[in-house]
Amino acid sequence: MTDVIFLNLILLYIPTIHTIAIGIVYDYTYIGTENQIFFNKTFDECICQMINLNNNSISLMNYFNSNETCQLFNLNNNSLTIESYSNVTMVFLNRTSIIVTIISTHESTSTTTASLKGWTTMKNLNIARNKHTASVLSNGSVLVVGGQNDNAFLNSAELYDPSTNIWSITGNMKTTRCYHTSSLLLTGIVLITGGQNSVASLNSVELFNLSTGNWTTTRNMSITRYYHTASLLQNGKVLVAGGSANSGYVNSAELYDPSINTWSTTGNMNSARFRHTASVLLNGTVLVAGGYNNNAPLYSVELYNPSTGNWTTMANMTVARYSHTASLLQNGKVLVIGGYGNSNSLNSAELYNPSTNSWITTSSMTTARYFHTATVLLDGTILVTGGQSQNNVYLNSAELYDPSTNNWTILSNMSTIRHSHTASLLFDGTILVASGSNGNVSLNTNELY
C-alpha cells in the first residue's frame, strides 16, 4: 500500500524563496543529481551555500548532523521516494509544499529497480592498491593496510577520517603483504596475519596501535598461510583457519590469545581449503563454507566449537564455490553469495539455518560475480558491490538483498569498475568502498553509498 504525506513546515522566510525543512529524517532517498558536497560546515553555512547556488537550480540539501556534511542536489520535481537510509536533515528551496511518497513493496518478483540513493566520490587514497584489508576502528576511522599496487607488494597503511574526508599516511608495517587478514581485537588493537609477497607466503604477524600510529611485530603463526580466514571469537581470541602455504593448501587452524600474546594450535579442519569464508554465529561457533582444493571448488561446510577445539562436518552447500562472500544476518542465518564454481562465476545465493543445519537456495543476483564485497547494513539488508564476472568482465554494479522478502534490488552503479576492493560500514550507516583494481591497474579512488 502507498501512503502520501503532505509536508509544509516552514524553516525560515527569504523573499522570493520558499524554504521547507523536514526535521530529522531517518528514511529517505533523493531523486535528482548531486551538484555539490561540503565538509565541516554548520547547518547555517550549508543553508547559505544552498541559497547562493540557487541560480544553478539547487533545490534539495541533505545535512548529515553526525559529521557536518551537506550534499546539494538538483531536484526537478516535488516528489521523493522514501527508503531506509540514515539520520539527516532535508531542506528544500523553491517549494511551497512537498509530496513524499512512501513505498512499501513486498512483490513476489526476485529483482526490482530502486530509486537512486547514489554514490558520492570521496577523496583518493595516497597509494593505489588492491587485495588490501580495511578495518573500522573504535574512533570511527578506517585503517587500510597493505595489498598490491599492480606488481608491487605494499607495507603501507592509511587512515580515513569520515568527519573530514581525509586520508592520512600512518606507520608502515614491517613486512609487505597482500591476501592477509585484519582483525580488530577487543582492546582496539588491529591484528594482521599472514599473506603473501614477492618472496613467499608468510607466517608473520603484526599489531597496529591507533593511539601511537605504530606497528609492532608479535609471535609468528605456526605455519605460513594466505587466502586464509581470521575470526574474532566471543572470548577475544582469534581463530585462523586454512589457506594456502608454501607446501600447498592446508586444513590446520590456530588460535591467537591477545592477553598472553601467544599462538596455540587447535583442531584441524576435515578438509584443506583456501578462498573459503568463516562466519561467527550467534552462539559463538564458527561456520566455514566452501573454498578450493584438489583443483575444484568445495561444497563442504564445517563448524568449529571454541569450547572443545573440534570441527564438525555440517550439511553441504547446494553449489560448490570459492571466492564468495558469507554474511551473518540479523536473524542468525548465513547468506552465501556468488563466487566461482566449476567453470564460471556464480549469481546464485543460499541461506544456512544453524537451528536445522540446512541450506536453501534463495533468489539469485542479477549479475554473476566473485571478488566482490557484501556488507550488512544497519537495516539488515546486504549491499553487494563490484567484483569480476565471466570472461574477465569487471563490474561497477551494485545490488541489495532484503532478507525479509528474499528479493534483490538493482542499485545505481558505482562510478568506477572495481574488484578486490573493500567495503566498510561507517558509524553513520554509510558504506565506504575503497580502492581495488579495474582489471588493468590498481585504484586509489573511493566512493560512499
Buried (B, 14 or more C-beta within 10 A) or exposed (E): EEEEEEBEEEBEEEEEEBBBBBEEBEBBBBBBEBBBBBBEBEBEBBBEBBBEBBEEBBBBBBBBEBBBBBBBBBBEEBEBBBBBBBBBBBBBBBBEEBEBEBEEEEEEEBBBEBBBBBBBBBBBBEBBBBBBBBBBBEEBBBBBBBBBBEEBBBBBBBBBBBBBBEBEEBBBBEBBBBBBBBBBBEEEBBBBBBBBBEEEBBBBBBBBBBEEEEBEEBBBBBBBBBBBBBBBBEEEBBBBBBBBBEEEBBBBBBBBBBEEEEBEEBBBBEBBBBBBBBBBBEEEBBBBBBBBBEEEBBBBBBBBBBEEBEBBEBBBBEBBBBBBBBBBBEEEBBBBBBBBBEEEBBBBBBBBBBEEEEBEEBBBBBBBBBBBBBBBBBBBBBBBBBBBBEEEBBBBBBBBBBBEBBBBBBBBBBBBBBBBBBBBBBBBBBBBBBBBBBBEEBBBBBBBB
